[in-house]
Amino acid sequence: MRILIVNQPLNNRGDESAHKALIRSIIRALPNAHVQVLFVGSNEDSIRQFTVHSNVQYTNLKKGKFYSTFMKNGLYTGLFSIWNMHPTIRKVMKIIQHSDVVLCAPGGICMGGFYNWQHLAYLYIAKRMNKKIVYYGRSFGPFSDETKRKRRFKEISYELLHTFDFLAIRDQMTERLADEIGVRYFSTVDAAFLDEPQIQIPNEVHSMIGTGEYMVLTPNVLVWHYSYKNIPQSVIHNFFESIIKLMLKEYPTLTIVMLPQTFNYKKEIDNDYNFLCELKMSIGSDRIVVIPDTYSSDIQQSIISKSKFIIGSRYHSIIFAINMNRPFVVLIYEHKISGLLEKLDKRDCMVEISDIFNSEQKINKALLQISQLLPVISDDAQMKEKARKISNDCFDQFISWVKAM
């Protein structure tokens, strides 16, 4: 069995955790399978940090000039023959041709949301080659009809969704959209729940945090997201600065540990670590610790497992909290988060921040909600077990489907 994984996001500890959990699970269930992960023009160090098993082949093709343009335009225009004109795309097609299953890696909302044309192109190439296609542990939508290009993207997305051989959806809101458009799917949650890493916190990280009790905070720059491009970064900064000041005041004995979720990003707006350092510098408290962005998702989960609680505005930081059975308050900026918690019947720890940044009154209301929720949140072992059961049940169905091919 030759399984090819495409559309694997990099440079994010959450995506790393989902990748590692899925790969480890596949290798355990299908020890004789040949698994290949395909990248084009990606950062070699990022790929190295994602590498999880020696039996998995990680292939990183050189991008070549106009690769992205050829990929996008071939799909948008329907002139698929132009794909054959680009040497890198021909290599991609050859790799896809030699696979038995093409699996779209778990990740963000590339179908809808961010409107990622290359994301669709890999899948459409596989479709044209009559390959078995798996879309695993993703969210999709929302879709828009406001421009011709977005209408075309929606049309192709719906076509693909109706032809996937195995579709696993990770949140309740995406499931409702799938029901609305008549797509068959398996219900799951994030692939990171397939794994519960047990790893020691490195000594140097222990030294940074100290011996006292601590909470974890995962701020989010947010302006990288399509919904927040018109919000000044200073407004986002001030909001998270207010949260930190609130924690320093209401929990005077706790250290505040901030975990960056992104790494190896070139753009400033995508760089969590610099944003976290700016927050620490602007407040100037020695009770604030920023963990460098060089530590793996496994180590981040271990850090969270020892914390008193977490305030998370990064999707996977909440996945980590649930996986490690720690109390949390989640700041909702996108439907994939609320959709997950709806599926897990956990609605009492959410603070909606998607529409607050144009109103000082709404910002203050959100801060008040955080303050009121923290004293009453608690760990919830049943929620963790529910998440792991949903994840494992879907994965077992996937393995049964693969073995039946």
Summary of the structure (lengths in Angstrom):
residues: 405
radius of gyration: 21.2
end to end distance: 9.5
largest distance: 64.4
contacts: 1345
relative contact order: 0.12
helix: 48%
strand: 15%
